[in-house]
Amino acid sequence: QVQLVESGGGLAQAGGSLRLSCAASGRTFSRSVMGWFRQTPGKEREFVASIDWSGGTTYYADSVKGRFTISRDNAKNTVYLQMNSLKPEDTAVYYCKAGLSGSLWFPGWGQGTQVTVSS
């Protein structure tokens, strides 16, 4: 099992940037697929991006492709989400997730980190 703590959220202006971090504990981090999801009030949580254990394969939601970059540092047990060209519609609570694959995620969610983008 992997325990996850998200950080790095905050307030940004449209067009600005933020970098989210997700610190993981547990022996399986380096072998886990990692992902970022986000949720706004009244909406279902949605997939944002994922990265395989080696960092060689990434996937993005169409809404963030070209603006967000997911990366990981297995030596630091940390996964990152670099968010550029932010839009007000990126406002959400962002969560990271670990799993065996992009369709097999471990249960449970962390506390998330709030991202607010002003226009």
C-alpha positions as CSV (number, residue, x, y, z in Angstrom):
1,Q,0.0,0.0,0.0
2,V,1.1,3.6,-0.7
3,Q,0.3,6.6,1.5
4,L,0.1,9.9,-0.3
5,V,0.2,13.5,0.8
6,E,-0.5,16.3,-1.8
7,S,0.9,19.8,-1.6
8,G,1.6,22.9,-3.7
9,G,-1.8,24.2,-4.4
10,G,-2.8,27.8,-4.0
11,L,-4.1,30.8,-5.8
12,A,-2.8,31.7,-9.3
13,Q,-3.9,34.1,-12.0
14,A,-5.1,32.8,-15.4
15,G,-2.0,32.2,-17.5
16,G,0.1,31.5,-14.5
17,S,1.7,28.3,-13.2
18,L,1.7,26.1,-10.2
19,R,3.6,22.9,-9.4
20,L,1.9,20.2,-7.3
21,S,3.8,17.6,-5.3
22,C,2.7,14.3,-4.0
23,A,4.9,12.6,-1.4
24,A,4.5,8.9,-1.1
25,S,5.4,6.5,1.6
26,G,5.5,2.7,1.2
27,R,7.7,0.2,-0.4
28,T,5.7,-0.1,-3.6
29,F,6.0,3.5,-4.9
30,S,8.7,2.9,-7.4
31,R,6.6,0.1,-8.9
32,S,3.3,1.9,-9.0
33,V,1.6,3.8,-11.7
34,M,0.9,7.3,-10.3
35,G,-1.9,9.6,-11.3
36,W,-3.4,13.0,-10.7
37,F,-7.2,13.6,-10.5
38,R,-9.3,16.6,-9.7
39,Q,-12.7,17.4,-8.4
40,T,-14.9,20.5,-8.3
41,P,-18.1,20.8,-6.1
42,G,-21.0,19.0,-7.6
43,K,-18.9,17.2,-10.2
44,E,-17.4,13.8,-10.3
45,R,-13.7,13.4,-9.8
46,E,-11.9,13.4,-13.1
47,F,-8.6,12.0,-14.4
48,V,-5.9,14.6,-15.2
49,A,-2.7,12.7,-15.9
50,S,-0.8,9.5,-15.2
51,I,2.7,8.2,-15.4
52,D,4.1,4.7,-15.4
53,W,6.7,3.4,-12.9
54,S,9.7,4.3,-15.1
55,G,8.4,7.8,-16.1
56,G,8.6,6.8,-19.7
57,T,4.9,6.7,-20.4
58,T,2.4,9.5,-19.6
59,Y,-1.2,10.1,-20.4
60,Y,-3.2,13.3,-20.1
61,A,-6.8,14.4,-20.2
62,D,-7.5,16.4,-23.4
63,S,-8.4,19.4,-21.3
64,V,-4.8,19.7,-19.9
65,K,-2.7,18.3,-22.8
66,G,0.0,20.6,-23.7
67,R,-0.3,22.7,-20.5
68,F,0.3,20.2,-17.7
69,T,3.3,17.9,-17.3
70,I,3.4,14.9,-14.9
71,S,6.8,13.6,-13.7
72,R,8.2,11.5,-10.9
73,D,11.3,11.1,-8.9
74,N,11.5,7.6,-7.5
75,A,14.5,8.4,-5.4
76,K,12.4,11.0,-3.5
77,N,9.2,9.0,-3.6
78,T,7.5,12.0,-5.2
79,V,5.3,12.7,-8.2
80,Y,4.8,16.2,-9.6
81,L,2.3,18.0,-11.7
82,Q,3.6,21.1,-13.4
83,M,0.6,23.2,-14.4
84,N,1.2,26.0,-16.9
85,S,-1.1,28.4,-18.8
86,L,-3.7,27.9,-16.0
87,K,-7.3,28.6,-16.8
88,P,-10.2,29.4,-14.3
89,E,-11.7,26.0,-15.2
90,D,-8.6,24.3,-13.7
91,T,-9.9,25.4,-10.3
92,A,-10.4,22.2,-8.3
93,V,-9.1,20.1,-5.5
94,Y,-6.3,18.0,-6.9
95,Y,-5.5,14.4,-5.7
96,C,-2.8,12.0,-6.5
97,K,-3.3,8.3,-6.7
98,A,-1.3,5.1,-6.9
99,G,-2.2,2.0,-8.7
100,L,-1.1,-1.1,-10.6
101,S,-2.2,0.4,-13.9
102,G,-4.2,3.2,-15.3
103,S,-7.4,1.2,-14.7
104,L,-6.4,-0.5,-11.4
105,W,-6.0,2.2,-8.7
106,F,-5.4,1.4,-5.0
107,P,-8.4,2.4,-2.8
108,G,-8.6,5.6,-0.8
109,W,-7.9,9.2,-1.4
110,G,-5.6,11.7,0.3
111,Q,-6.7,15.1,1.5
112,G,-6.0,16.8,-1.8
113,T,-4.7,20.3,-2.5
114,Q,-6.8,23.2,-3.5
115,V,-6.0,25.0,-6.8
116,T,-7.8,28.2,-7.5
117,V,-7.3,30.1,-10.7
118,S,-8.6,33.7,-11.0
119,S,-9.5,35.3,-14.3
